[in-house]
Amino acid sequence: MTLLPLPSILAQIAPFAIWGLTLTLTIAAVCCIVATLRTPRRPLVYVAVGLLALAFVLAALPQHPAPVVYRVLIGIVVLTLSVLGGGPAAQLVLALATRSTSVPGAHGGIVVHDRVSGAEETREVLRGGMTIGFLERFATTGAIMAGFPEALGVLIAIKGLGRFTELEAPEARERFIIGTLVSIVWACVCAGIFRFAG
């Protein structure tokens, strides 16, 4: 029985190690996001973003495709991370962009200020934004994972046209655009990990 040289053994083990580490990083990112869903904790969102970035870089390295079991597991984990993590990531970016001066709506919408009869009133527009965000990221990630990135144009058009009448306030427009872009970028990065695994 002849023994394989060490470089040959390492070359065979490396893909399993890299994909195993990628999977571990994405699972850790999901754990951070789940921990921050009930009680928003900005440091955990930063950690999740860092873990996702590391997983993306690892997956993008030139290497052999992931074994089927790894690919299935990575697909499940990145879809979960995409759907759950995009909301906290968007809230973090919005807080940084507005310097924490904006108030989140009770129903996932945007709170805007109106001046009515000389008095200032607040109202929540784009209610249901959280649910729409979940569906948007699920559809975005699913479309890219399935190999149909063209579907992104349809998703963005539906979201923009469907909410057009509620975007008369400048603050609502800005937050809508920032939140949508962060949500879509997050979903695309998550889906990218799966695509690299193929």
Salt bridges, closest charged atoms under 4 A:
ASP114 OD2 - ARG123 NE 2.26
GLU120 OE2 - HIS113 ND1 3.67
GLU120 OE1 - ARG115 NH2 3.49
GLU124 OE1 - ARG127 NH1 3.99
GLU136 OE2 - LYS159 NZ 2.87
GLU166 OE1 - ARG163 NE 3.77
GLU168 OE2 - ARG123 NH2 2.68
